[in-house]
Amino acid sequence: MIPMRERYKPLLGELAGRTSIVIRGIPNGVEAVTIPVRRDGESRVPKDRRGRINATRVDLICSDRTALFEPPAGLSRHDLAWVLSTGRRQWSTVQKRFGDRAFAVALGLVRAGGVILRCGVDRHTVELGLPESWTLSHAWAEQADDELAELRPQRNVDEVREELVGLLNGLQTPLQLVAERSALHAVPVGSALAPPACTMTTAKSWATYEAALRAACIWARMERIPGAAELAGLAWGDTHTKWSAARSIVFSQLVGVEFSRAVQKSDITIRVRGPLVWRQGNVIADASRSRPWIGLPSEGVRLAGEIDFTATGVLLIENAETFEQVCGIDEITDSWLCIWGQGKAVVNTIDLIAALPPVRVAAWMDLDAAGLQIFTMLTQRLGRPATPLGMDLELLSSGPARKRANLDEQRKAEREDRRLAASLKDRLPPSLRKVAEYIEETGKAVEQQPLHDVVLPILADQLAALPQV
């Protein structure tokens, strides 16, 4: 069976601070983009004092959408393994490996979406200069461990499957994981290593499937929540082995628990529900079919992948309980992509939204100063307006105020809300400016959950009434 090959743009998560520029000497099939500079905590396009692009170095990337992983023709298995084994290479190291072929090999990898080639720029002639280094694209880096596993010498296929069956023996839960034992048993003797036809996962690669299954078997026997590195060491023998997006998704499908809840790991999970299909490497995550929602690793979604998106709008929600309630309204999730990203971490979804076709963006946050701050951060980083819903002055004035544990904490919280609201009001749209002024005056805060009975029944109509982009 020919593996599915998705088409993608390799800088999906690196758009901030990058813009295509025209310089002499750019080979066919690649384009030059600026290298971001950090100013005021944000990545920006490098410019001089007159506002003109000022690039002394550029990154070469493929100019067209390309396969998510399809090495250039003529690259041997040994050379491919060398490319995948290190995320960044100095140009002198590449030349030592490939000699006179170095630039041609590098260009082939750039056109395949495999590496990003950093080069100097001659400031006098505005011409492409000499290469300095290359970096694996995020798409290839995400898949490197699994692809390297596929390149290693083949093992006895039946012995490998039998070993996995042994790991599954004796397990009673979780049921998704237990079902893999029967799925593996049903594979005919001598079959090539590939995820079984009856697998409960969406894995397309054996390396991804095997790694996730080994980790899931160990996790299922533990009496506590392990750290991500700890589980990697127990399952794969190396605590430094990365949890790729593909592995974490398949692992979550096997254990039936969102990855960020199953292990102790700093990465944040984005919960999504609606008309979106995300393909990354060897897994597929379908947010329209997963109930009540599907959890995606924020870094994986942000950096690489192919997105099929048919929603008419995006709705960002601050609180998890509210998000789950909205996910149960088919009238909304049939046409809107609903996203939850753990409070202020909702801004981690900006790169995902920016990669989608331009659609309406709505946001429902708590009616407090922090909710206004999140909304401000959202619109600033998104670079275009968003429509607040469930956040009007009438709801704030009539809704039940949030109560703190004691009077001192209540007064402290109200003082902080007044101060924050005052600092935000001039950056908000008119409707929210009135909310900020009310909070500045009263210190009142109303959370989303007590407003469910008021907002949820009319939310679908409010979304439908928003003007098209």
Secondary structure in CASP SS format (residue, H / E / C, confidence):
PFRMAT SS
TARGET T0000
AUTHOR 0000-0000-0000
METHOD secondary structure of the structure
MODEL  1
M C 1.00
I C 1.00
P C 1.00
M C 1.00
R C 1.00
E C 1.00
R E 1.00
Y E 1.00
K C 1.00
P C 1.00
L C 1.00
L C 1.00
G C 1.00
E C 1.00
L C 1.00
A C 1.00
G C 1.00
R C 1.00
T C 1.00
S E 1.00
I E 1.00
V C 1.00
I C 1.00
R E 1.00
G C 1.00
I C 1.00
P C 1.00
N C 1.00
G C 1.00
V E 1.00
E E 1.00
A E 1.00
V E 1.00
T E 1.00
I C 1.00
P C 1.00
V E 1.00
R E 1.00
R E 1.00
D C 1.00
G C 1.00
E E 1.00
S E 1.00
R E 1.00
V C 1.00
P C 1.00
K E 1.00
D C 1.00
R C 1.00
R C 1.00
G C 1.00
R C 1.00
I E 1.00
N C 1.00
A C 1.00
T C 1.00
R E 1.00
V E 1.00
D E 1.00
L E 1.00
I E 1.00
C E 1.00
S C 1.00
D C 1.00
R C 1.00
T E 1.00
A E 1.00
L C 1.00
F C 1.00
E C 1.00
P C 1.00
P C 1.00
A C 1.00
G C 1.00
L C 1.00
S C 1.00
R H 1.00
H H 1.00
D H 1.00
L H 1.00
A H 1.00
W H 1.00
V H 1.00
L H 1.00
S H 1.00
T C 1.00
G C 1.00
R E 1.00
R E 1.00
Q E 1.00
W H 1.00
S H 1.00
T H 1.00
V H 1.00
Q H 1.00
K H 1.00
R H 1.00
F H 1.00
G H 1.00
D H 1.00
R H 1.00
A H 1.00
F H 1.00
A H 1.00
V H 1.00
A H 1.00
L H 1.00
G H 1.00
L H 1.00
V H 1.00
R H 1.00
A C 1.00
G C 1.00
G C 1.00
V E 1.00
I E 1.00
L E 1.00
R E 1.00
C E 1.00
G E 1.00
V E 1.00
D E 1.00
R C 1.00
H C 1.00
T C 1.00
V C 1.00
E E 1.00
L E 1.00
G E 1.00
L E 1.00
P E 1.00
E E 1.00
S E 1.00
W E 1.00
T E 1.00
L E 1.00
S C 1.00
H H 1.00
A H 1.00
W H 1.00
A H 1.00
E H 1.00
Q H 1.00
A H 1.00
D H 1.00
D H 1.00
E H 1.00
L H 1.00
A H 1.00
E H 1.00
L H 1.00
R C 1.00
P C 1.00
Q C 1.00
R C 1.00
N C 1.00
V H 1.00
D H 1.00
E H 1.00
V H 1.00
R H 1.00
E H 1.00
E H 1.00
L H 1.00
V H 1.00
G H 1.00
L H 1.00
L H 1.00
N C 1.00
G C 1.00
L C 1.00
Q C 1.00
T C 1.00
P C 1.00
L H 1.00
Q H 1.00
L H 1.00
V H 1.00
A H 1.00
E H 1.00
R H 1.00
S H 1.00
A H 1.00
L H 1.00
H H 1.00
A C 1.00
V C 1.00
P C 1.00
V C 1.00
G C 1.00
S C 1.00
A C 1.00
L C 1.00
A C 1.00
P C 1.00
P C 1.00
A C 1.00
C C 1.00
T C 1.00
M C 1.00
T C 1.00
T C 1.00
A C 1.00
K C 1.00
S C 1.00
W H 1.00
A H 1.00
T H 1.00
Y H 1.00
E H 1.00
A H 1.00
A H 1.00
L H 1.00
R H 1.00
A H 1.00
A H 1.00
C H 1.00
I H 1.00
W H 1.00
A H 1.00
R C 1.00
M C 1.00
E C 1.00
R C 1.00
I C 1.00
P C 1.00
G E 1.00
A H 1.00
A H 1.00
E H 1.00
L H 1.00
A H 1.00
G H 1.00
L H 1.00
A H 1.00
W H 1.00
G C 1.00
D C 1.00
T C 1.00
H C 1.00
T C 1.00
K C 1.00
W C 1.00
S C 1.00
A H 1.00
A H 1.00
R H 1.00
S H 1.00
I H 1.00
V H 1.00
F H 1.00
S H 1.00
Q H 1.00
L H 1.00
V H 1.00
G C 1.00
V C 1.00
E C 1.00
F H 1.00
S H 1.00
R H 1.00
A H 1.00
V C 1.00
Q E 1.00
K C 1.00
S C 1.00
D C 1.00
I C 1.00
T E 1.00
I E 1.00
R E 1.00
V E 1.00
R E 1.00
G C 1.00
P C 1.00
L E 1.00
V E 1.00
W E 1.00
R E 1.00
Q E 1.00
G C 1.00
N C 1.00
V E 1.00
I E 1.00
A E 1.00
D E 1.00
A C 1.00
S C 1.00
R C 1.00
S C 1.00
R C 1.00
P C 1.00
W C 1.00
I E 1.00
G E 1.00
L E 1.00
P E 1.00
S H 1.00
E H 1.00
G H 1.00
V H 1.00
R H 1.00
L H 1.00
A C 1.00
G C 1.00
E E 1.00
I E 1.00
D E 1.00
F E 1.00
T C 1.00
A C 1.00
T C 1.00
G E 1.00
V E 1.00
L E 1.00
L E 1.00
I E 1.00
E C 1.00
N C 1.00
A H 1.00
E H 1.00
T H 1.00
F H 1.00
E H 1.00
Q H 1.00
V H 1.00
C H 1.00
G C 1.00
I C 1.00
D H 1.00
E H 1.00
I H 1.00
T H 1.00
D C 1.00
S C 1.00
W E 1.00
L E 1.00
C E 1.00
I E 1.00
W E 1.00
G C 1.00
Q C 1.00
G H 1.00
K H 1.00
A H 1.00
V H 1.00
V H 1.00
N H 1.00
T H 1.00
I H 1.00
D H 1.00
L H 1.00
I H 1.00
A H 1.00
A H 1.00
L C 1.00
P C 1.00
P C 1.00
V C 1.00
R E 1.00
V E 1.00
A E 1.00
A E 1.00
W E 1.00
M C 1.00
D C 1.00
L E 1.00
D C 1.00
A H 1.00
A H 1.00
G H 1.00
L H 1.00
Q H 1.00
I H 1.00
F H 1.00
T H 1.00
M H 1.00
L H 1.00
T H 1.00
Q H 1.00
R H 1.00
L H 1.00
G C 1.00
R C 1.00
P C 1.00
A C 1.00
T E 1.00
P E 1.00
L C 1.00
G C 1.00
M C 1.00
D C 1.00
L H 1.00
E H 1.00
L H 1.00
L H 1.00
S H 1.00
S H 1.00
G C 1.00
P C 1.00
A C 1.00
R C 1.00
K C 1.00
R C 1.00
A C 1.00
N C 1.00
L H 1.00
D H 1.00
E H 1.00
Q H 1.00
R H 1.00
K H 1.00
A H 1.00
E H 1.00
R H 1.00
E H 1.00
D H 1.00
R H 1.00
R H 1.00
L H 1.00
A H 1.00
A H 1.00
S H 1.00
L H 1.00
K H 1.00
D H 1.00
R H 1.00
L C 1.00
P C 1.00
P H 1.00
S H 1.00
L H 1.00
R H 1.00
K H 1.00
V H 1.00
A H 1.00
E H 1.00
Y H 1.00
I H 1.00
E H 1.00
E H 1.00
T H 1.00
G C 1.00
K C 1.00
A C 1.00
V E 1.00
E C 1.00
Q C 1.00
Q H 1.00
P H 1.00
L H 1.00
H H 1.00
D H 1.00
V H 1.00
V H 1.00
L H 1.00
P H 1.00
I H 1.00
L H 1.00
A H 1.00
D H 1.00
Q H 1.00
L H 1.00
A H 1.00
A H 1.00
L C 1.00
P C 1.00
Q C 1.00
V C 1.00
END
